[in-house]
C-alpha cells in the first residue's frame, strides 16, 4: 500500500489523496490499474481514469478531479449517483435486517410492494388481450429480462398460434443492442459480439430499423413476435421514423404477434416521458426495464406484460432466479420509483433535454465536424462527419466531461436527469471547444 495521504498518478507523480484511509481509497491509481490488468478479464477497453466516488451528476478521482458524467452508466444513474432517497431505502433495508436474499419459495413484502408499484406504474399493456392489469417478473441484469421476453413470445407462438415448437421466429432490427448472452448476440448486427461464440441461436430474422415494409416482408407462419427498441441507443442514438412504432403495432395486431419494447436504456424518464413508447402513444404487449429501475445501486430488471399473458406462460417450473427480485434490490426499486414520481424526473428530462439539444444544434450550425444532432429528452446523439466519435470523447474527458461513442460515429450524451442549467453550460462549452 502507498501512504494513505497520497496517491500516485499513472505518470508516477505524487498528489494528495482526497479520501479516507481504507483499502478502497488508499491504493494508488497505478496500483488499481495494474491489479485490474493482472486479475480482471480484459473485456472492456477502459480509460486510464480511476473513479473513487460518485455523487449527483459528478465523478471524483483521488487527485480531486470533478468529472461531469454524461453517460450515467447507460441510463442506470437517471436519478443521479447516490440519490439520497434511494440510498436511504437501501440503508433502511439493511439496518432493519430485511435486505438479505430469501428463497422465492416464500413471500416477501419487499417483492410484493415493488411488483405492485411497477405493474401499476405502466399503462395497461397488451390491451387487445383484455383489461386484466399487468404483472411483472423481476430479474437482475437487463439481458436476463430480454431472455425472459424471448421465452414469453416463443411460448405464446407455440401455445396460442400453434407454431411447431422449435420453429418460432421473432423479428428484430439491424444495429440492435439487447445484451450479450448467446441467444441475444445471435441476432446482433455486430460481428465482434458474435465471432467465435457459435453456434448461434436461430429464429431471429432482422429488418433495417425504421423500415416497416421490410419488416412486413419477414412475417410468415412461424413469426410469433417483434422485439424492438423504441429508440436505439447503442445502434447510433436513432429516433424511429414517424409512424414506425404505430405500424409495428398494426402489424402485430393483424398477424396475432407479440410486440415487445426493450426500454432498458430509454425508459423511466430518459427520453422525456416515463416510457419512450409514450412519444408515439403506442402500447406494446410487453416492456423490458432495467438499469434505472434500482436507481443505479444494485442490479434489477423486469419483464412487464398483461396478466393474461404472464399467467399463460410462466407457471411453476417455467422460470426462476435466486437473486431476481431479492429484497435489497426491491427496496432500491421501490425507492427509485417513488423518487422518479416525486422529483418529476420525466418532466425534468424533457425540459433540460430541450435546452441542451437546442444549444447543441446551434453549435452544429457553425461546426464542420458535426453531421447531425438527434435525440429525445436527455438521450442525445451528436454524429460526427469523420466517424470517429471516441476521439472527441477522449478530448472531452481531458476537460473533465465523460461521454462515450455510440456505433462509433456518434457522441452519446445522456447525463443524469437531475442536471441543471449550470451543467448544460458546462457540456456546451466543452462540446464547442472540441467540435468547433
C-alpha positions as CSV (number, residue, x, y, z in Angstrom):
1,X,0.0,0.0,0.0
2,X,1.1,3.6,-0.6
3,X,0.9,6.3,2.0
4,X,-2.9,6.8,2.6
5,X,-2.5,10.6,2.4
6,X,-1.2,10.4,-1.1
7,X,-1.9,8.6,-4.4
8,X,0.3,8.1,-7.4
9,X,-0.8,9.2,-10.8
10,X,-0.2,6.8,-13.7
11,X,2.8,9.0,-14.7
12,X,4.3,8.4,-11.2
13,X,3.7,11.9,-9.8
14,X,2.6,12.1,-6.2
15,X,-0.6,14.1,-5.4
16,X,-2.7,14.5,-2.3
17,X,-5.4,11.8,-1.8
18,X,-8.7,13.4,-1.1
19,X,-10.4,10.4,0.5
20,X,-10.4,8.4,3.8
21,X,-7.7,5.8,4.8
22,X,-9.2,2.5,3.8
23,X,-8.4,-0.1,1.1
24,X,-10.9,1.4,-1.4
25,X,-9.1,4.8,-1.4
26,X,-5.5,4.3,-0.2
27,X,-4.2,2.3,-3.1
28,X,-2.7,4.4,-5.9
29,X,-4.3,4.8,-9.3
30,X,-1.4,2.9,-10.8
31,X,-1.9,0.0,-8.4
32,X,-5.7,-0.1,-9.2
33,X,-4.9,-0.2,-12.9
34,X,-2.1,-2.7,-12.6
35,X,-4.3,-5.0,-10.5
36,X,-7.1,-4.8,-13.0
37,X,-4.7,-5.7,-15.8
38,X,-3.4,-8.7,-13.8
39,X,-6.7,-10.1,-12.4
40,X,-9.6,-8.9,-14.5
41,X,-10.9,-10.1,-17.8
42,X,-10.0,-7.6,-20.4
43,X,-13.5,-7.3,-21.9
44,X,-13.6,-3.5,-21.6
45,X,-11.2,-1.0,-23.1
46,X,-11.0,1.2,-20.0
47,X,-10.0,4.8,-20.0
48,X,-7.0,5.5,-17.7
49,X,-9.1,7.2,-15.1
50,X,-9.9,5.8,-11.6
51,X,-13.1,7.0,-10.1
52,X,-13.2,6.9,-6.3
53,X,-16.5,8.5,-5.5
54,X,-19.8,9.5,-7.3
55,X,-22.4,12.0,-6.2
56,X,-25.2,13.6,-8.2
57,X,-24.0,14.3,-11.7
58,X,-20.3,14.0,-10.9
59,X,-17.5,11.5,-10.7
60,X,-14.5,12.2,-8.4
61,X,-10.9,11.0,-8.7
62,X,-8.3,10.7,-5.9
63,X,-6.5,13.9,-7.0
64,X,-9.6,16.0,-6.7
65,X,-10.8,16.0,-10.3
66,X,-14.6,16.5,-10.6
67,X,-15.9,15.0,-13.9
68,X,-19.4,15.6,-15.2
69,X,-20.9,12.2,-16.0
70,X,-22.6,12.4,-19.4
71,X,-23.0,8.7,-19.7
72,X,-24.9,7.9,-16.4
73,X,-23.8,4.2,-16.8
74,X,-26.0,3.9,-19.9
75,X,-29.1,5.4,-18.1
76,X,-28.6,3.4,-14.8
77,X,-28.0,6.7,-12.9
78,X,-31.0,8.6,-14.1
79,X,-31.8,9.8,-10.6
80,X,-28.2,10.9,-10.0
81,X,-25.4,8.9,-8.3
82,X,-26.1,8.0,-4.7
83,X,-29.5,9.7,-4.8
84,X,-30.2,10.3,-1.0
85,X,-33.8,9.0,-1.1
86,X,-32.8,5.8,-2.9
87,X,-29.7,5.3,-0.7
88,X,-31.9,5.7,2.4
89,X,-34.3,3.0,1.1
90,X,-31.3,0.6,0.7
91,X,-29.8,1.5,4.1
92,X,-33.1,1.0,5.9
93,X,-33.5,-2.4,4.3
94,X,-30.1,-3.4,5.6
95,X,-30.3,-1.9,9.1
96,X,-33.7,-3.3,9.6
97,X,-32.5,-6.7,8.6
98,X,-34.8,-7.2,5.7
99,X,-32.3,-6.9,2.9
100,X,-30.8,-10.4,2.8
101,X,-31.7,-12.8,-0.1
102,X,-34.6,-15.1,0.7
103,X,-35.7,-18.1,-1.3
104,X,-38.6,-17.5,-3.7
105,X,-40.5,-20.4,-2.2
106,X,-41.8,-17.9,0.4
107,X,-43.4,-14.4,0.0
108,X,-41.7,-11.2,1.0
109,X,-43.3,-7.8,1.5
110,X,-40.4,-6.1,-0.4
111,X,-41.2,-8.1,-3.6
112,X,-44.9,-7.7,-3.3
113,X,-44.7,-3.9,-2.8
114,X,-42.2,-3.5,-5.7
115,X,-44.2,-5.6,-8.1
116,X,-47.4,-3.8,-7.4
117,X,-45.7,-0.4,-7.7
118,X,-44.1,-1.3,-11.0
119,X,-47.0,-3.1,-12.6
120,X,-49.4,-0.2,-11.8
121,X,-46.9,2.4,-12.9
122,X,-47.2,1.3,-16.5
123,X,-50.5,1.7,-18.6
124,X,-52.4,-1.5,-19.4
125,X,-50.1,-3.5,-21.6
126,X,-51.4,-5.8,-24.4
127,X,-54.9,-4.2,-24.2
128,X,-56.1,-6.5,-27.0
129,X,-55.8,-9.3,-24.5
130,X,-58.2,-7.6,-22.1
131,X,-58.1,-5.2,-19.2
132,X,-56.5,-7.7,-16.8
133,X,-53.9,-5.5,-15.2
134,X,-50.2,-6.0,-15.6
135,X,-47.8,-8.5,-13.9
136,X,-44.1,-8.2,-13.6
137,X,-41.3,-10.8,-13.5
138,X,-38.1,-9.5,-11.9
139,X,-34.6,-10.5,-12.7
140,X,-31.1,-9.0,-12.2
141,X,-29.3,-7.6,-15.3
142,X,-31.3,-6.3,-18.2
143,X,-30.3,-9.1,-20.6
144,X,-32.0,-11.7,-18.2
145,X,-35.3,-9.9,-18.8
146,X,-34.6,-9.8,-22.5
147,X,-34.2,-13.6,-22.4
148,X,-37.4,-13.8,-20.4
149,X,-39.2,-11.8,-23.1
150,X,-38.0,-14.2,-25.7
151,X,-39.5,-17.1,-23.8
152,X,-42.7,-15.2,-23.5
153,X,-43.0,-14.6,-27.2
154,X,-41.9,-18.2,-28.2
155,X,-44.3,-19.8,-25.8
156,X,-47.1,-17.6,-26.9
157,X,-46.4,-18.6,-30.5
158,X,-46.5,-22.3,-29.6
159,X,-49.5,-22.2,-27.3
160,X,-51.7,-19.6,-29.0
161,X,-50.7,-19.7,-32.6
162,X,-49.9,-23.4,-33.0
163,X,-46.4,-22.9,-34.3
164,X,-44.4,-26.1,-34.1
165,X,-42.0,-25.8,-31.1
166,X,-38.6,-25.0,-32.3
167,X,-39.7,-23.1,-35.4
168,X,-40.9,-19.9,-33.7
169,X,-39.4,-16.7,-35.1
170,X,-39.1,-13.3,-33.5
171,X,-38.4,-10.3,-35.8
172,X,-35.6,-8.0,-34.6
173,X,-33.8,-4.9,-36.1
174,X,-30.4,-4.1,-37.5
175,X,-28.0,-2.4,-35.2
176,X,-30.0,-3.5,-32.2
177,X,-28.5,-3.9,-28.7
178,X,-30.2,-6.1,-26.2
179,X,-27.3,-7.6,-24.3
180,X,-24.6,-10.3,-24.7
181,X,-25.9,-13.7,-23.8
182,X,-25.6,-16.4,-26.6
183,X,-29.2,-16.1,-27.7
184,X,-29.1,-12.3,-27.8
185,X,-25.8,-11.9,-29.6
186,X,-27.2,-14.4,-32.1
187,X,-29.3,-11.5,-33.5
188,X,-26.8,-8.8,-33.1
189,X,-25.5,-6.9,-36.2
190,X,-22.1,-6.6,-34.6
191,X,-19.7,-9.4,-35.8
192,X,-17.4,-8.5,-32.8
193,X,-20.2,-9.7,-30.4
194,X,-20.7,-13.0,-32.3
195,X,-17.3,-14.1,-33.6
196,X,-16.1,-17.3,-32.1
197,X,-19.2,-17.9,-29.9
198,X,-21.1,-20.1,-32.3
199,X,-23.3,-22.0,-32.9
200,X,-25.8,-19.1,-32.9
201,X,-29.4,-19.5,-31.8
202,X,-31.7,-19.5,-34.8
203,X,-35.1,-17.8,-35.2
204,X,-34.4,-14.1,-35.4
205,X,-34.8,-12.5,-38.8
206,X,-33.7,-8.9,-38.9
207,X,-35.0,-5.8,-40.7
208,X,-33.5,-2.4,-41.1
209,X,-34.5,-0.2,-38.1
210,X,-37.4,2.0,-39.2
211,X,-38.3,0.1,-42.3
212,X,-41.8,-1.0,-41.9
213,X,-42.1,-2.6,-45.4
214,X,-39.0,-4.7,-44.8
215,X,-40.5,-5.8,-41.5
216,X,-43.8,-6.8,-43.1
217,X,-41.8,-8.9,-45.6
218,X,-40.4,-11.0,-42.8
219,X,-43.7,-12.1,-41.4
220,X,-44.6,-15.8,-42.0
221,X,-46.5,-18.7,-40.5
222,X,-43.7,-19.1,-37.8
223,X,-43.5,-15.5,-36.7
224,X,-44.5,-15.1,-33.1
225,X,-43.3,-11.7,-32.1
226,X,-41.4,-8.4,-32.7
227,X,-38.7,-7.2,-30.4
228,X,-37.7,-3.5,-30.8
229,X,-36.0,-0.6,-29.0
230,X,-38.4,2.4,-29.3
231,X,-35.3,4.4,-29.7
232,X,-31.9,2.9,-30.4
233,X,-29.0,3.7,-28.1
234,X,-26.0,1.6,-28.9
235,X,-27.1,1.5,-32.6
236,X,-26.3,5.2,-33.1
237,X,-28.9,7.1,-31.0
238,X,-31.5,6.6,-33.6
239,X,-35.0,8.0,-33.3
240,X,-37.6,5.9,-35.2
241,X,-39.3,7.4,-38.2
242,X,-42.8,8.8,-37.7
243,X,-45.5,6.1,-37.6
244,X,-42.9,3.2,-37.4
245,X,-43.9,2.0,-34.0
246,X,-47.6,2.5,-34.8
247,X,-47.0,0.5,-37.9
248,X,-45.4,-2.3,-35.9
249,X,-48.5,-2.2,-33.6
250,X,-50.8,-2.6,-36.5
251,X,-48.6,-5.4,-38.0
252,X,-48.6,-7.3,-34.7
253,X,-52.4,-6.9,-34.3
254,X,-53.2,-8.1,-37.8
255,X,-50.9,-11.1,-37.5
256,X,-51.5,-12.0,-33.9
257,X,-47.9,-11.3,-32.9
258,X,-46.4,-10.3,-29.6
259,X,-45.0,-6.7,-29.7
260,X,-42.2,-6.3,-27.1
261,X,-40.4,-3.0,-26.4
262,X,-36.9,-3.0,-24.9
263,X,-36.9,0.1,-22.7
264,X,-33.9,-0.8,-20.6
265,X,-31.9,2.3,-21.7
266,X,-34.7,4.6,-22.8
267,X,-37.4,4.0,-20.1
268,X,-38.0,5.8,-16.8
269,X,-37.7,9.3,-18.0
270,X,-34.6,9.1,-20.1
271,X,-36.3,10.5,-23.3
272,X,-38.6,13.0,-21.5
273,X,-41.5,10.6,-20.9
274,X,-42.0,7.9,-18.3
275,X,-41.6,5.4,-21.2
276,X,-40.3,6.1,-24.7
277,X,-43.3,4.4,-26.3
278,X,-45.5,7.3,-25.0
279,X,-44.0,9.6,-27.6
280,X,-45.9,7.7,-30.2
281,X,-48.8,6.7,-28.0
282,X,-48.2,3.1,-29.0
283,X,-48.9,0.5,-26.3
284,X,-46.8,-2.7,-26.5
285,X,-47.8,-6.1,-25.3
286,X,-44.7,-6.3,-23.0
287,X,-42.0,-4.0,-21.8
288,X,-38.4,-4.8,-20.6
289,X,-37.0,-2.5,-18.0
290,X,-33.7,-2.4,-16.1
291,X,-30.7,-0.1,-15.3
292,X,-32.5,3.0,-13.7
293,X,-35.1,0.7,-12.1
294,X,-32.9,0.5,-9.0
295,X,-31.5,4.0,-9.1
296,X,-28.2,2.6,-10.2
297,X,-27.4,1.0,-6.8
298,X,-28.0,-2.7,-7.5
299,X,-28.8,-5.0,-10.4
300,X,-32.6,-5.1,-11.0
301,X,-34.6,-5.6,-14.2
302,X,-38.1,-6.8,-15.1
303,X,-40.4,-8.0,-17.8
304,X,-43.9,-6.5,-17.5
305,X,-46.8,-7.7,-19.5
306,X,-50.6,-8.2,-19.5
307,X,-51.6,-10.5,-16.6
308,X,-53.3,-12.9,-19.0
309,X,-50.0,-13.4,-21.0
310,X,-47.9,-13.7,-17.9
311,X,-50.2,-16.4,-16.4
312,X,-50.3,-18.3,-19.7
313,X,-46.5,-18.7,-19.9
314,X,-44.9,-18.6,-16.5
315,X,-46.3,-21.4,-14.4
316,X,-44.2,-23.1,-11.7
317,X,-41.0,-24.5,-13.1
318,X,-41.1,-22.4,-16.3
319,X,-38.7,-19.8,-14.9
320,X,-36.8,-18.9,-11.8
321,X,-34.0,-16.8,-10.3
322,X,-32.3,-16.9,-6.9
323,X,-31.5,-13.2,-6.8
324,X,-34.2,-12.0,-9.1
325,X,-36.5,-9.8,-7.1
326,X,-34.3,-10.1,-3.9
327,X,-35.4,-7.9,-1.0
328,X,-32.4,-5.5,-1.2
329,X,-33.0,-4.9,-5.0
330,X,-36.7,-4.4,-4.4
331,X,-36.0,-1.9,-1.7
332,X,-33.9,0.1,-4.1
333,X,-36.6,-0.3,-6.8
334,X,-39.4,0.9,-4.5
335,X,-37.4,4.0,-3.5
336,X,-36.3,4.7,-7.1
337,X,-39.9,4.6,-8.5
338,X,-41.1,6.8,-5.6
339,X,-38.3,9.2,-6.3
340,X,-39.0,9.2,-10.0
341,X,-42.5,10.4,-9.4
342,X,-41.7,12.8,-6.5
343,X,-38.9,14.5,-8.3
344,X,-40.7,14.6,-11.6
345,X,-37.7,13.2,-13.5
346,X,-39.5,12.7,-16.8
347,X,-40.6,16.3,-16.9
348,X,-37.1,17.5,-15.9
349,X,-35.6,15.3,-18.6
350,X,-37.9,16.9,-21.2
351,X,-37.2,20.4,-20.1
352,X,-33.4,20.1,-19.7
353,X,-33.2,17.9,-22.8
354,X,-34.9,20.5,-25.0
355,X,-32.5,23.2,-23.8
356,X,-29.4,21.0,-24.3
357,X,-30.5,19.8,-27.8
358,X,-31.2,23.4,-28.9
359,X,-27.8,24.5,-27.7
360,X,-26.0,21.6,-29.4
361,X,-27.9,22.4,-32.7
362,X,-26.6,25.9,-32.5
363,X,-23.0,24.5,-32.1
364,X,-23.7,22.2,-35.1
365,X,-24.5,25.2,-37.3
366,X,-21.0,26.5,-37.0
367,X,-19.1,23.2,-36.9
368,X,-17.8,21.4,-39.9
369,X,-17.3,18.3,-37.8
370,X,-20.9,17.7,-36.9
371,X,-23.2,15.8,-39.2
372,X,-26.4,15.7,-37.1
373,X,-27.8,16.2,-33.7
374,X,-30.7,13.9,-32.8
375,X,-32.4,12.6,-29.7
376,X,-35.2,12.9,-27.2
377,X,-35.1,14.2,-23.7
378,X,-31.6,13.7,-22.2
379,X,-30.8,10.9,-24.7
380,X,-28.9,12.9,-27.3
381,X,-26.5,11.9,-30.0
382,X,-24.1,14.1,-31.9
383,X,-23.0,12.3,-35.1
384,X,-19.6,13.4,-36.4
385,X,-18.6,13.6,-40.0
386,X,-15.3,11.7,-39.7
387,X,-17.0,8.7,-38.0
388,X,-14.6,8.7,-35.0
389,X,-16.7,9.9,-32.1
390,X,-14.4,8.3,-29.5
391,X,-11.6,10.6,-30.5
392,X,-13.7,13.5,-29.3
393,X,-14.8,11.6,-26.2
394,X,-11.2,11.3,-25.1
395,X,-10.7,15.1,-25.6
396,X,-13.9,15.7,-23.5
397,X,-12.6,13.5,-20.7
398,X,-9.4,15.6,-20.6
399,X,-11.8,18.6,-20.0
400,X,-13.5,16.7,-17.1
401,X,-16.6,15.6,-19.1
402,X,-17.2,11.8,-19.6
403,X,-19.1,10.8,-22.7
404,X,-19.0,7.7,-24.9
405,X,-19.5,6.8,-28.5
406,X,-22.5,5.1,-30.0
407,X,-21.9,2.9,-33.0
408,X,-18.5,4.5,-33.5
409,X,-19.8,7.6,-35.3
410,X,-21.9,9.4,-32.6
411,X,-21.1,11.1,-29.3
412,X,-23.6,9.9,-26.8
413,X,-24.8,12.5,-24.3
414,X,-27.0,11.0,-21.6
415,X,-26.3,12.6,-18.2
416,X,-28.3,12.0,-15.0
417,X,-31.8,13.6,-15.4
418,X,-31.0,15.8,-12.4
419,X,-28.7,18.2,-14.3
420,X,-29.5,21.9,-14.3
421,X,-28.6,24.9,-16.4
422,X,-25.1,25.0,-15.0
423,X,-24.4,21.5,-16.3
424,X,-25.9,22.4,-19.7
425,X,-23.4,25.3,-19.9
426,X,-20.6,23.0,-18.8
427,X,-21.4,20.5,-21.6
428,X,-21.9,23.0,-24.3
429,X,-18.7,24.9,-23.5
430,X,-16.7,21.7,-23.9
431,X,-18.5,20.4,-26.9
432,X,-17.9,23.7,-28.7
433,X,-14.2,23.7,-27.9
434,X,-13.8,20.1,-29.2
435,X,-16.0,20.4,-32.3
436,X,-15.6,24.0,-33.5
